[in-house]
Every structure is written in structure tokens, then in C-alpha cells.
């Protein structure tokens, strides 16, 4: 049974007032589901070129999370609470990407999975895998380009450069299993953020900041944000290239996908699935 909208049955309001009350009510979960699903459908329908450029831009934009973290770290004293402030820098790239409507891989672990769960056919599954492959590849290319741009000397002060090297070691700080688990939480939170945004309205920016700050301050691993750090670490010789793939990329990818797909897309869809069936029967 659908939830009534605010003011819909109130005898104390006229038609225009009931409309205003409805505009301020929280969207029904089925409406949120459809908004997110349609975003996935739209993304899967985009051309290769459109996805490539959008994903490339997203990867480069995410580099500012790494850069701003390092700038904040270089400006703060080395204390036990410094991480609580530098983690605000982690949110910057996500703000640029999401408000800029650029294509981010971890968002598609929710948006592109809902059409598969609704349609349940091979054609839609293939479209989802195509989207994932294009977006992930060019997100990573974008992060690599940004990391390479940071190699130019004298662009930033020496203390910022030292902080960049320090922050860049974060993706390699844990073993395979721990990295997977951290990435599961990160994938869960980013996909959850996508689910929350249709209801956020004017609080979209605050929603993005709160969720991504939680990812950053918890030292969780994100396949794109952390890729800038990991690529930079390889370029300065702090870690070998093999560690980029074995220690960082593979476990993080596994965890982010598990977090985004199983803990959010499937669970949230399961809560809505009976209502979708009812709507189809009525239709």
C-alpha cells in the first residue's frame, strides 16, 4: 500500500495548499527507486564517446580529493586529531563529480543494477557490464592523468609535496582481506548516497559532504578516489606497479562492487519489489 502524501486528505487545506504540502513531503520509496533506475537507464543508453569523456572528467575531478587532503595536512600540526580535519578535503572531488553530473563507477553499482533487477534479461545485464567497463577504465585513466600532472616540480610548495607522498601511501596500508572489507563499506556508503540524493533536494550538497566525509574519516577505500593516491605512489617510486593492482586495485574493486550491489541495490530493491509487482498488475 502506498504512503499518503502530506496534506493529501487534510480537510483544513485548499487545493493549492495541499499541493504545497505534497511538494514538501518525502518522496515515496517507489518514486526514489524509479528516479535512480531511470538514471541507470539513461547512463546505459549513452554513446561510448559520451561515457568516455564523462568518466575521464570524473577521474580527473576526483584528483582534487587527494590534492586538498594533502594541502590541509601540510597546513596543520601533526596531532592525533589532524585526520578529522584533513578528511574534509576528501569530499571535494565527490562534490565536483556528483554536482557536475560526471560519470563515476561506484554510482553505477546502484543505478545500473536496478534496471537489471527490474527487467531480468541478458540484454540489460550486458548493457550494465558495458557501462561498468567503460566508466571504470576511463575513471582510472583520469586519475592517472591527474597523478601525473602532480609530478611537475615547483607547482606546489615542498611541504605540500611531502604531504602528497604521505597521503599516497594510504591505499597500501592494509592486507588484501582488510582492504576488501573497507571497500565494501565505501561502496555501500557511496551507493547509499545516490539513493538519498533524490530525497535531499536543497540539501544535496550537505548529503554529499556528510556521506563522503564518513568514507574519508573512516579511512575506507574507494576505487576512484584512492586510485589517484595509488597512482601517485607508483609514480614517485614509493611502491611497485604490481602493488597498484594486487594490493590496491583488485581488492578495492571487489569490495566496492559487493558493497554497492549487494548491500544497497539488492536490499533496497527487495523492499520495493512487491510494490513494483502490484503496480504492474494494476497497470
VOTORKOL-689116 format. One record per residue: residue number from 1; residue in one letter; chain; x, y, z of N, C-alpha, C in turn. Coordinates in Angstrom, 2 decimals, padded with zeros to 5 digits. Example, Ala and Ser with C-alpha at 12.3 -4.5 7.8 and 13.67 -1.06 7.14 Angstrom:
BEGIN
seq_type_mol_n.x_n.y_n.z_ca.x_ca.y_ca.z_c.x_c.y_c.z
1_A_A_013.19_-005.69_007.80_012.30_-004.50_007.80_013.20_-003.30_007.80
2_S_A_012.85_-002.25_007.08_013.67_-001.06_007.14_012.90_000.03_007.87
END
This chain:
BEGIN
seq_type_mol_n.x_n.y_n.z_ca.x_ca.y_ca.z_c.x_c.y_c.z
1_X_A_000.86_-001.19_000.00_000.00_000.00_000.00_000.89_001.24_000.00
2_X_A_000.55_002.20_-000.88_001.38_003.40_-000.97_001.12_004.31_000.20
3_X_A_002.14_005.11_000.51_002.02_006.04_001.62_001.32_007.31_001.15
4_X_A_000.39_007.89_001.95_-000.27_009.12_001.54_000.70_010.28_001.55
5_X_A_000.51_011.20_000.62_001.35_012.39_000.60_000.87_013.37_001.66
6_X_A_001.80_014.20_002.13_001.47_015.16_003.18_000.35_016.08_002.72
7_X_A_-000.71_016.17_003.55_-001.79_017.09_003.25_-002.79_016.62_002.24
8_X_A_-002.60_015.40_001.67_-003.45_014.95_000.58_-004.89_014.79_001.00
9_X_A_-005.14_014.37_002.26_-006.50_014.14_002.73_-006.95_015.16_003.77
10_X_A_-006.17_016.21_003.97_-006.50_017.16_005.02_-007.68_018.04_004.62
11_X_A_-008.73_018.10_005.47_-009.88_018.96_005.17_-009.61_020.43_005.47
12_X_A_-008.45_020.71_006.08_-008.14_022.07_006.50_-007.39_022.86_005.43
13_X_A_-007.04_022.21_004.32_-006.25_022.85_003.29_-007.04_022.94_001.98
14_X_A_-006.84_024.02_001.26_-007.45_024.10_-000.06_-006.53_023.40_-001.06
15_X_A_-006.90_023.41_-002.33_-006.16_022.64_-003.34_-004.71_023.11_-003.46
16_X_A_-004.49_024.42_-003.50_-003.13_024.93_-003.65_-002.27_024.62_-002.42
17_X_A_-002.89_024.67_-001.24_-002.15_024.36_-000.01_-001.80_022.88_000.05
18_X_A_-002.71_022.03_-000.42_-002.41_020.59_-000.45_-001.26_020.31_-001.41
19_X_A_-001.23_021.06_-002.51_-000.14_020.89_-003.47_001.19_021.31_-002.86
20_X_A_001.18_022.41_-002.10_002.40_022.85_-001.42_002.87_021.82_-000.40
21_X_A_001.92_021.24_000.34_002.27_020.21_001.33_002.88_019.00_000.65
22_X_A_002.31_018.62_-000.50_002.83_017.47_-001.24_004.25_017.74_-001.74
23_X_A_004.52_018.99_-002.16_005.85_019.34_-002.65_006.91_019.23_-001.56
24_X_A_006.50_019.39_-000.29_007.45_019.33_000.82_007.50_017.97_001.51
25_X_A_006.71_017.03_001.03_006.71_015.70_001.64_007.89_014.88_001.11
26_X_A_008.27_013.86_001.85_009.34_012.98_001.43_008.85_012.07_000.31
27_X_A_009.62_011.93_-000.79_009.18_011.06_-001.87_008.98_009.62_-001.40
28_X_A_007.95_008.97_-001.96_007.71_007.57_-001.65_008.91_006.74_-002.11
29_X_A_009.28_005.67_-001.38_010.42_004.85_-001.79_010.34_004.36_-003.23
30_X_A_009.13_004.08_-003.72_008.97_003.64_-005.10_009.36_004.74_-006.08
31_X_A_009.07_005.99_-005.71_009.45_007.12_-006.55_010.98_007.26_-006.59
32_X_A_011.61_007.14_-005.43_013.07_007.20_-005.36_013.67_006.08_-006.21
33_X_A_013.12_004.88_-006.08_013.59_003.73_-006.86_013.54_004.04_-008.35
34_X_A_012.44_004.62_-008.80_012.28_004.90_-010.22_013.22_006.01_-010.70
35_X_A_013.44_007.01_-009.85_014.38_008.08_-010.21_015.78_007.51_-010.40
36_X_A_016.22_006.67_-009.46_017.56_006.08_-009.54_017.64_005.12_-010.72
37_X_A_016.59_004.31_-010.93_016.58_003.36_-012.05_016.67_004.09_-013.39
38_X_A_015.92_005.19_-013.52_015.94_005.95_-014.77_017.31_006.56_-015.03
39_X_A_018.02_006.93_-013.97_019.39_007.42_-014.13_020.27_006.32_-014.72
40_X_A_020.07_005.10_-014.22_020.82_003.97_-014.75_020.48_003.69_-016.20
41_X_A_019.21_003.74_-016.54_018.77_003.52_-017.92_019.37_004.57_-018.85
42_X_A_019.37_005.82_-018.39_019.92_006.90_-019.21_021.42_006.72_-019.43
43_X_A_022.12_006.32_-018.37_023.57_006.11_-018.50_023.87_004.96_-019.46
44_X_A_023.11_003.88_-019.38_023.35_002.74_-020.26_023.02_003.06_-021.71
45_X_A_022.19_004.06_-021.94_021.83_004.45_-023.30_022.78_005.45_-023.93
46_X_A_023.76_005.93_-023.18_024.70_006.92_-023.71_025.72_006.26_-024.64
47_X_A_026.23_007.05_-025.57_027.21_006.53_-026.52_028.55_006.30_-025.84
48_X_A_029.40_005.54_-026.50_030.74_005.29_-025.97_031.49_006.59_-025.74
49_X_A_031.41_007.50_-026.70_032.13_008.76_-026.60_031.66_009.58_-025.41
50_X_A_030.35_009.65_-025.22_029.80_010.43_-024.11_030.24_009.85_-022.77
51_X_A_030.18_008.52_-022.64_030.60_007.88_-021.40_032.09_008.06_-021.16
52_X_A_032.87_007.96_-022.23_034.32_008.08_-022.11_034.71_009.45_-021.57
53_X_A_034.20_010.51_-022.17_034.59_011.85_-021.75_034.07_012.18_-020.36
54_X_A_032.85_011.74_-020.06_032.29_012.00_-018.73_033.07_011.25_-017.65
55_X_A_033.42_010.00_-017.93_034.19_009.20_-016.96_035.61_009.73_-016.81
56_X_A_036.20_010.18_-017.91_037.54_010.75_-017.85_037.54_012.01_-017.00
57_X_A_036.52_012.86_-017.20_036.41_014.08_-016.41_036.22_013.75_-014.93
58_X_A_035.42_012.72_-014.64_035.19_012.33_-013.25_036.48_011.87_-012.58
59_X_A_037.25_011.07_-013.29_038.52_010.60_-012.73_039.46_011.74_-012.42
60_X_A_039.53_012.71_-013.32_040.41_013.87_-013.07_039.87_014.74_-011.94
61_X_A_038.55_014.91_-011.89_037.97_015.72_-010.82_038.22_015.10_-009.45
62_X_A_038.20_013.75_-009.39_038.42_013.07_-008.11_039.82_013.32_-007.58
63_X_A_040.73_013.72_-008.46_042.08_014.01_-008.01_042.16_015.14_-007.00
64_X_A_041.17_016.02_-007.02_041.20_017.14_-006.08_040.95_016.68_-004.65
65_X_A_040.31_015.53_-004.46_040.19_014.98_-003.11_041.57_014.70_-002.53
66_X_A_042.43_014.11_-003.33_043.80_013.80_-002.92_044.59_015.08_-002.67
67_X_A_044.50_016.02_-003.60_045.28_017.25_-003.50_044.87_018.09_-002.29
68_X_A_043.57_018.27_-002.08_043.11_019.12_-000.98_043.42_018.47_000.37
69_X_A_043.33_017.14_000.45_043.74_016.46_001.68_045.19_016.78_002.02
70_X_A_046.05_016.70_001.00_047.48_016.96_001.22_047.73_018.42_001.61
71_X_A_047.01_019.34_000.99_047.18_020.77_001.33_046.77_021.01_002.78
72_X_A_045.65_020.44_003.20_045.21_020.61_004.58_046.19_019.97_005.56
73_X_A_046.70_018.80_005.20_047.65_018.11_006.08_048.92_018.93_006.25
74_X_A_049.39_019.54_005.17_050.63_020.33_005.24_050.46_021.59_006.09
75_X_A_049.21_022.05_006.24_048.97_023.29_006.97_048.63_023.08_008.44
76_X_A_048.44_021.81_008.83_048.02_021.51_010.20_049.15_020.86_010.99
77_X_A_049.18_021.06_012.29_050.21_020.40_013.12_049.98_018.89_013.15
78_X_A_051.05_018.16_013.38_050.96_016.70_013.40_050.41_016.24_014.75
79_X_A_049.08_016.15_014.82_048.41_015.75_016.04_047.49_014.56_015.77
80_X_A_046.93_013.97_016.83_046.07_012.81_016.66_044.72_013.18_016.05
81_X_A_044.36_014.47_016.07_043.06_014.90_015.52_043.17_015.49_014.13
82_X_A_044.36_015.57_013.58_044.54_016.19_012.26_043.71_015.49_011.18
83_X_A_043.60_014.18_011.28_042.85_013.42_010.27_041.37_013.83_010.23
84_X_A_040.85_014.26_011.37_039.45_014.68_011.41_039.20_015.90_010.53
85_X_A_040.21_016.75_010.37_040.08_017.94_009.53_040.49_017.69_008.09
86_X_A_041.58_016.95_007.90_042.03_016.70_006.53_041.02_015.88_005.73
87_X_A_040.18_015.11_006.43_039.17_014.31_005.74_038.12_015.16_005.03
88_X_A_038.00_016.43_005.43_037.10_017.32_004.69_037.59_017.51_003.26
89_X_A_038.91_017.46_003.08_039.46_017.55_001.73_039.02_016.40_000.84
90_X_A_038.79_015.25_001.45_038.38_014.05_000.70_037.04_014.27_000.00
91_X_A_036.20_015.13_000.54_034.85_015.32_-000.01_034.85_016.13_-001.30
92_X_A_035.90_016.90_-001.54_035.90_017.88_-002.64_035.69_017.24_-004.00
93_X_A_036.43_016.19_-004.30_036.30_015.54_-005.60_034.90_015.01_-005.84
94_X_A_034.30_014.43_-004.80_032.94_013.90_-004.93_031.93_015.02_-005.22
95_X_A_032.12_016.17_-004.57_031.23_017.30_-004.82_031.32_017.72_-006.29
96_X_A_032.54_017.84_-006.81_032.73_018.24_-008.20_032.09_017.24_-009.16
97_X_A_032.31_015.96_-008.89_031.83_014.91_-009.80_030.31_014.79_-009.77
98_X_A_029.73_014.76_-008.59_028.29_014.50_-008.48_027.47_015.70_-008.89
99_X_A_027.83_016.89_-008.41_027.09_018.08_-008.82_027.37_018.42_-010.29
100_X_A_028.52_018.01_-010.81_028.85_018.21_-012.22_028.27_017.16_-013.14
101_X_A_027.56_016.19_-012.56_026.90_015.12_-013.33_027.90_014.33_-014.17
102_X_A_029.09_014.11_-013.63_030.09_013.29_-014.31_029.89_011.83_-013.92
103_X_A_030.38_010.93_-014.78_030.10_009.50_-014.60_031.13_008.86_-013.67
104_X_A_030.66_008.38_-012.52_031.53_007.76_-011.52_031.17_006.29_-011.37
105_X_A_032.17_005.43_-011.38_031.93_004.00_-011.38_031.09_003.54_-010.19
106_X_A_031.41_003.98_-009.00_030.71_003.46_-007.82_029.25_003.90_-007.76
107_X_A_028.90_004.99_-008.41_027.49_005.36_-008.50_026.73_004.33_-009.34
108_X_A_027.38_003.83_-010.38_026.70_002.90_-011.29_026.52_001.52_-010.69
109_X_A_027.19_001.23_-009.54_026.91_-000.05_-008.88_025.51_-000.09_-008.32
110_X_A_024.89_001.09_-008.19_023.47_001.15_-007.81_022.59_001.44_-009.01
111_X_A_022.85_002.55_-009.71_021.95_002.99_-010.77_021.82_001.98_-011.90
112_X_A_022.93_001.34_-012.29_022.89_000.42_-013.42_022.46_-000.99_-013.03
113_X_A_022.39_-001.27_-011.74_021.96_-002.59_-011.29_020.44_-002.66_-011.17
114_X_A_019.81_-001.55_-010.80_018.35_-001.56_-010.66_017.63_-001.94_-011.95
115_X_A_018.04_-001.45_-013.14_017.38_-001.92_-014.36_017.51_-003.42_-014.57
116_X_A_018.65_-003.99_-014.17_018.83_-005.45_-014.29_017.87_-006.18_-013.38
117_X_A_017.71_-005.69_-012.15_016.82_-006.34_-011.19_015.35_-006.20_-011.61
118_X_A_015.03_-005.12_-012.32_013.65_-004.93_-012.77_013.35_-005.73_-014.03
119_X_A_014.25_-005.66_-015.02_014.00_-006.30_-016.31_014.35_-007.78_-016.32
120_X_A_015.45_-008.12_-015.63_015.89_-009.51_-015.51_016.07_-010.18_-016.87
121_X_A_016.81_-009.53_-017.76_017.12_-010.14_-019.05_018.60_-009.95_-019.38
122_X_A_019.09_-010.75_-020.29_020.51_-010.75_-020.63_020.92_-009.44_-021.29
123_X_A_020.06_-008.88_-022.11_020.38_-007.63_-022.81_020.71_-006.51_-021.84
124_X_A_019.90_-006.37_-020.79_020.14_-005.32_-019.80_021.42_-005.59_-019.02
125_X_A_021.67_-006.86_-018.69_022.89_-007.21_-017.97_024.14_-006.87_-018.80
126_X_A_024.08_-007.14_-020.10_025.21_-006.82_-020.98_025.43_-005.30_-021.03
127_X_A_024.35_-004.54_-021.09_024.46_-003.07_-021.10_025.11_-002.57_-019.81
128_X_A_024.75_-003.20_-018.69_025.34_-002.80_-017.41_026.84_-003.08_-017.40
129_X_A_027.24_-004.26_-017.86_028.66_-004.60_-017.90_029.43_-003.68_-018.84
130_X_A_028.80_-003.32_-019.96_029.44_-002.36_-020.88_029.65_-001.03_-020.19
131_X_A_028.63_-000.55_-019.50_028.74_000.72_-018.77_029.85_000.65_-017.74
132_X_A_029.85_-000.40_-016.95_030.88_-000.55_-015.92_032.28_-000.54_-016.51
133_X_A_032.48_-001.29_-017.57_033.81_-001.41_-018.17_034.31_-000.06_-018.69
134_X_A_033.45_000.65_-019.41_033.86_001.94_-019.98_034.14_002.95_-018.87
135_X_A_033.21_003.06_-017.92_033.34_004.08_-016.88_034.54_003.79_-015.97
136_X_A_034.70_002.54_-015.56_035.83_002.21_-014.68_037.15_002.49_-015.37
137_X_A_037.28_002.04_-016.61_038.55_002.22_-017.32_038.91_003.69_-017.43
138_X_A_037.98_004.52_-017.88_038.29_005.93_-018.10_038.32_006.73_-016.80
139_X_A_037.61_006.29_-015.77_037.81_006.88_-014.44_039.27_006.70_-014.01
140_X_A_039.79_005.49_-014.19_041.17_005.20_-013.79_042.18_005.94_-014.67
141_X_A_041.87_006.08_-015.96_042.74_006.87_-016.83_042.78_008.32_-016.34
142_X_A_041.61_008.85_-015.97_041.55_010.22_-015.48_042.35_010.41_-014.21
143_X_A_042.27_009.46_-013.29_043.04_009.57_-012.04_044.54_009.50_-012.31
144_X_A_044.92_008.68_-013.28_046.34_008.56_-013.64_046.86_009.85_-014.26
145_X_A_046.04_010.47_-015.10_046.43_011.75_-015.70_046.64_012.80_-014.61
146_X_A_045.70_012.85_-013.65_045.81_013.84_-012.56_047.08_013.57_-011.75
147_X_A_047.34_012.31_-011.42_048.53_011.98_-010.64_049.80_012.36_-011.39
148_X_A_049.80_012.17_-012.70_050.98_012.53_-013.50_051.19_014.05_-013.55
149_X_A_050.08_014.81_-013.53_050.20_016.27_-013.52_050.83_016.78_-012.23
150_X_A_050.68_016.02_-011.15_051.27_016.40_-009.87_052.78_016.16_-009.83
151_X_A_053.33_015.53_-010.87_054.76_015.25_-010.90_055.59_016.47_-011.31
152_X_A_054.96_017.49_-011.89_055.70_018.68_-012.28_056.25_019.39_-011.04
153_X_A_057.49_019.74_-011.09_058.15_020.35_-009.94_057.76_021.82_-009.78
154_X_A_057.80_022.28_-008.54_057.60_023.68_-008.18_056.17_024.19_-008.40
155_X_A_055.23_023.28_-008.71_053.84_023.69_-008.83_053.26_023.96_-007.45
156_X_A_053.63_023.10_-006.49_053.18_023.26_-005.11_054.39_023.35_-004.19
157_X_A_054.23_023.97_-003.03_055.35_024.09_-002.09_055.86_022.72_-001.65
158_X_A_057.06_022.71_-001.11_057.70_021.46_-000.70_056.91_020.74_000.38
159_X_A_056.28_021.48_001.29_055.53_020.82_002.36_054.28_020.12_001.81
160_X_A_053.67_020.69_000.78_052.52_020.04_000.14_052.96_018.79_-000.59
161_X_A_054.09_018.87_-001.27_054.63_017.70_-001.99_054.92_016.57_-001.01
162_X_A_055.49_016.91_000.14_055.76_015.89_001.16_054.45_015.28_001.67
163_X_A_053.42_016.08_001.84_052.12_015.57_002.29_051.48_014.70_001.23
164_X_A_051.64_015.05_-000.05_051.12_014.21_-001.13_051.73_012.81_-001.04
165_X_A_053.03_012.74_-000.82_053.70_011.45_-000.71_053.20_010.66_000.50
166_X_A_052.91_011.36_001.58_052.43_010.70_002.78_051.00_010.16_002.59
167_X_A_050.11_010.99_002.04_048.73_010.57_001.80_048.68_009.44_000.79
168_X_A_049.59_009.44_-000.18_049.57_008.45_-001.25_049.81_007.03_-000.77
169_X_A_050.35_006.87_000.42_050.62_005.52_000.93_049.38_004.87_001.54
170_X_A_048.32_005.63_001.74_047.12_005.12_002.41_046.50_003.89_001.76
171_X_A_046.38_003.81_000.43_045.75_002.63_-000.18_046.52_001.33_000.02
172_X_A_047.77_001.42_000.46_048.60_000.23_000.63_048.83_-000.12_002.10
173_X_A_048.02_000.47_002.97_048.26_000.34_004.41_047.73_-000.96_005.02
174_X_A_046.94_-001.73_004.26_046.32_-002.93_004.83_046.49_-004.12_003.89
175_X_A_046.22_-005.30_004.42_046.27_-006.51_003.63_045.05_-006.66_002.73
176_X_A_045.04_-007.73_001.94_044.00_-007.95_000.94_042.61_-008.00_001.58
177_X_A_042.44_-008.83_002.60_041.12_-009.02_003.19_040.61_-007.75_003.85
178_X_A_041.48_-007.03_004.55_041.07_-005.79_005.21_040.69_-004.74_004.18
179_X_A_041.45_-004.66_003.09_041.13_-003.70_002.03_039.78_-004.01_001.41
180_X_A_039.49_-005.30_001.20_038.19_-005.68_000.66_037.07_-005.23_001.59
181_X_A_037.24_-005.48_002.89_036.19_-005.11_003.84_036.00_-003.60_003.90
182_X_A_037.09_-002.84_003.91_036.97_-001.38_003.91_036.28_-000.90_002.64
183_X_A_036.59_-001.55_001.52_035.98_-001.17_000.25_034.50_-001.51_000.20
184_X_A_034.09_-002.58_000.88_032.67_-002.92_000.96_031.90_-001.78_001.62
185_X_A_032.42_-001.28_002.74_031.76_-000.17_003.42_031.73_001.08_002.55
186_X_A_032.84_001.35_001.84_032.88_002.53_000.96_031.87_002.41_-000.17
187_X_A_031.81_001.23_-000.81_030.84_001.03_-001.88_029.42_001.16_-001.38
188_X_A_029.18_000.66_-000.19_027.85_000.74_000.44_027.45_002.21_000.65
189_X_A_028.38_003.00_001.21_028.06_004.39_001.52_027.85_005.23_000.26
190_X_A_028.68_005.04_-000.76_028.53_005.84_-001.98_027.23_005.49_-002.69
191_X_A_026.89_004.21_-002.77_025.63_003.82_-003.39_024.45_004.31_-002.56
192_X_A_024.60_004.28_-001.24_023.54_004.79_-000.36_023.34_006.29_-000.58
193_X_A_024.43_007.01_-000.80_024.33_008.43_-001.08_023.51_008.69_-002.34
194_X_A_023.74_007.87_-003.37_022.97_008.00_-004.61_021.49_007.78_-004.34
195_X_A_021.18_006.84_-003.45_019.79_006.56_-003.09_019.17_007.73_-002.32
196_X_A_019.99_008.42_-001.53_019.48_009.52_-000.70_019.27_010.81_-001.49
197_X_A_020.03_011.02_-002.54_020.03_012.31_-003.23_018.67_012.73_-003.79
198_X_A_017.85_011.82_-004.36_016.54_012.28_-004.84_015.66_012.87_-003.75
199_X_A_015.86_012.44_-002.51_015.07_012.98_-001.40_015.72_014.20_-000.77
200_X_A_016.98_014.45_-001.10_017.73_015.52_-000.42_017.32_016.91_-000.86
201_X_A_016.95_017.06_-002.13_016.53_018.35_-002.67_017.57_019.44_-002.40
202_X_A_017.23_020.47_-001.66_018.16_021.57_-001.43_019.34_021.16_-000.54
203_X_A_019.25_020.00_000.08_020.34_019.52_000.95_021.27_018.55_000.21
204_X_A_021.27_018.60_-001.11_022.13_017.70_-001.89_023.60_017.86_-001.51
205_X_A_024.05_019.11_-001.44_025.46_019.35_-001.11_025.79_018.81_000.27
206_X_A_024.94_019.06_001.24_025.18_018.58_002.60_025.19_017.05_002.64
207_X_A_024.31_016.42_001.88_024.27_014.95_001.83_025.57_014.39_001.28
208_X_A_026.05_014.99_000.20_027.32_014.54_-000.39_028.46_014.72_000.61
209_X_A_028.50_015.87_001.27_029.58_016.15_002.23_029.56_015.18_003.40
210_X_A_028.39_014.91_003.95_028.29_014.02_005.12_028.69_012.60_004.78
211_X_A_028.19_012.10_003.65_028.47_010.70_003.30_029.94_010.53_002.93
212_X_A_030.47_011.40_002.09_031.86_011.23_001.66_032.85_011.55_002.78
213_X_A_032.48_012.46_003.69_033.32_012.68_004.86_033.40_011.41_005.71
214_X_A_032.28_010.71_005.83_032.27_009.44_006.57_033.23_008.44_005.94
215_X_A_033.24_008.39_004.60_034.17_007.49_003.90_035.61_007.90_004.19
216_X_A_035.89_009.19_004.10_037.25_009.66_004.28_037.75_009.52_005.71
217_X_A_036.95_009.95_006.67_037.39_009.92_008.06_037.51_008.50_008.59
218_X_A_036.77_007.56_007.98_036.85_006.15_008.38_037.98_005.41_007.70
219_X_A_038.69_006.12_006.82_039.82_005.55_006.06_039.37_004.34_005.23
220_X_A_038.21_004.46_004.63_037.70_003.41_003.75_038.33_003.58_002.36
221_X_A_038.28_002.53_001.58_038.98_002.53_000.29_038.00_002.63_-000.86
222_X_A_038.18_003.66_-001.69_037.31_003.90_-002.84_038.12_003.73_-004.12
223_X_A_037.57_002.97_-005.06_038.33_002.57_-006.25_038.82_003.75_-007.07
224_X_A_038.08_004.87_-007.09_038.49_006.01_-007.90_039.25_007.04_-007.07
225_X_A_038.70_007.45_-005.94_039.38_008.45_-005.11_040.75_007.94_-004.68
226_X_A_040.82_006.68_-004.26_042.10_006.13_-003.79_043.05_005.82_-004.94
227_X_A_042.50_005.72_-006.17_043.35_005.42_-007.32_044.32_006.56_-007.62
228_X_A_043.89_007.79_-007.36_044.80_008.92_-007.56_045.99_008.80_-006.62
229_X_A_045.70_008.48_-005.37_046.76_008.29_-004.39_047.69_007.15_-004.78
230_X_A_047.08_006.02_-005.18_047.87_004.84_-005.52_048.75_005.09_-006.75
231_X_A_048.19_005.75_-007.76_048.96_006.05_-008.97_050.12_006.99_-008.65
232_X_A_049.87_007.97_-007.79_050.93_008.90_-007.40_052.04_008.16_-006.66
233_X_A_051.67_007.24_-005.79_052.68_006.47_-005.05_053.56_005.67_-005.99
234_X_A_052.97_005.11_-007.02_053.75_004.36_-008.02_054.70_005.31_-008.76
235_X_A_054.20_006.47_-009.15_055.00_007.41_-009.95_056.19_007.97_-009.20
236_X_A_056.07_008.12_-007.88_057.21_008.64_-007.11_058.12_007.52_-006.62
237_X_A_057.78_006.27_-006.97_058.61_005.13_-006.61_058.41_004.61_-005.21
238_X_A_057.32_005.02_-004.56_057.07_004.57_-003.18_056.63_003.11_-003.13
239_X_A_055.95_002.65_-004.17_055.51_001.26_-004.26_055.71_000.77_-005.68
240_X_A_055.86_-000.55_-005.90_055.99_-001.07_-007.26_054.63_-001.08_-007.98
241_X_A_054.68_-001.15_-009.30_053.45_-001.18_-010.10_052.58_-002.36_-009.72
242_X_A_053.19_-003.50_-009.41_052.42_-004.70_-009.07_051.53_-004.46_-007.85
243_X_A_052.00_-003.66_-006.90_051.20_-003.37_-005.71_049.95_-002.56_-006.05
244_X_A_050.06_-001.73_-007.10_048.88_-000.96_-007.51_047.73_-001.90_-007.85
245_X_A_048.04_-002.99_-008.53_046.99_-003.92_-008.94_046.64_-004.93_-007.84
246_X_A_047.66_-005.53_-007.24_047.42_-006.64_-006.30_046.99_-006.15_-004.92
247_X_A_047.64_-005.13_-004.41_047.36_-004.65_-003.05_046.19_-003.67_-003.03
248_X_A_046.08_-002.85_-004.08_045.02_-001.82_-004.09_043.85_-002.15_-005.02
249_X_A_044.11_-002.24_-006.33_043.02_-002.23_-007.31_042.07_-003.41_-007.19
250_X_A_042.61_-004.62_-007.17_041.76_-005.82_-007.17_040.89_-005.91_-005.92
251_X_A_041.47_-005.84_-004.71_040.61_-005.94_-003.51_039.62_-004.79_-003.38
252_X_A_040.03_-003.59_-003.80_039.13_-002.44_-003.70_037.97_-002.58_-004.67
253_X_A_038.25_-003.02_-005.88_037.19_-003.23_-006.87_036.19_-004.28_-006.38
254_X_A_036.70_-005.37_-005.86_035.82_-006.43_-005.33_034.93_-005.88_-004.23
255_X_A_035.52_-005.18_-003.29_034.77_-004.67_-002.16_033.74_-003.62_-002.54
256_X_A_034.14_-002.67_-003.40_033.20_-001.62_-003.82_032.00_-002.20_-004.54
257_X_A_032.23_-003.18_-005.40_031.13_-003.80_-006.15_030.20_-004.55_-005.20
258_X_A_030.80_-005.31_-004.28_029.97_-006.04_-003.30_029.14_-005.06_-002.47
259_X_A_029.77_-004.00_-002.00_029.07_-003.02_-001.18_027.95_-002.32_-001.92
260_X_A_028.24_-001.89_-003.14_027.25_-001.16_-003.90_026.10_-002.02_-004.38
261_X_A_026.41_-003.23_-004.83_025.39_-004.08_-005.43_024.58_-004.83_-004.38
262_X_A_025.25_-005.58_-003.54_024.52_-006.47_-002.64_023.90_-005.77_-001.45
263_X_A_024.61_-004.84_-000.85_024.12_-004.23_000.38_023.17_-003.06_000.16
264_X_A_023.15_-002.50_-001.06_022.27_-001.37_-001.31_021.30_-001.67_-002.44
265_X_A_021.82_-001.96_-003.62_020.94_-002.16_-004.78_019.96_-003.31_-004.54
266_X_A_020.48_-004.45_-004.10_019.61_-005.61_-003.93_018.69_-005.43_-002.73
267_X_A_019.23_-004.97_-001.60_018.42_-004.81_-000.40_017.33_-003.75_-000.62
268_X_A_017.72_-002.60_-001.16_016.73_-001.55_-001.40_015.70_-001.96_-002.44
269_X_A_016.15_-002.68_-003.45_015.20_-003.16_-004.46_014.23_-004.17_-003.86
270_X_A_014.73_-005.03_-002.97_013.87_-006.04_-002.35_012.73_-005.39_-001.57
271_X_A_013.01_-004.23_-000.98_011.96_-003.54_-000.21_010.88_-002.97_-001.11
272_X_A_011.24_-002.70_-002.38_010.31_-002.06_-003.31_009.66_-003.07_-004.26
273_X_A_010.30_-004.22_-004.45_009.86_-005.19_-005.46_008.37_-005.55_-005.37
274_X_A_007.80_-005.80_-004.16_006.36_-006.12_-004.11_005.47_-005.01_-004.64
275_X_A_005.87_-003.76_-004.41_005.09_-002.63_-004.90_005.20_-002.51_-006.41
276_X_A_006.37_-002.84_-006.96_006.52_-002.82_-008.43_005.60_-003.86_-009.06
277_X_A_005.52_-005.03_-008.44_004.65_-006.08_-008.94_003.19_-005.63_-008.88
278_X_A_002.81_-004.99_-007.77_001.43_-004.50_-007.63_001.10_-003.46_-008.68
279_X_A_002.04_-002.55_-008.94_001.81_-001.50_-009.94_001.63_-002.11_-011.32
280_X_A_002.43_-003.15_-011.63_002.29_-003.80_-012.94_000.94_-004.48_-013.08
281_X_A_000.48_-005.10_-012.01_-000.82_-005.77_-012.06_-001.96_-004.77_-012.25
282_X_A_-001.84_-003.63_-011.56_-002.88_-002.60_-011.71_-002.85_-001.98_-013.09
283_X_A_-001.59_-001.91_-013.66_-001.45_-001.33_-014.98_-001.94_-002.22_-016.08
END
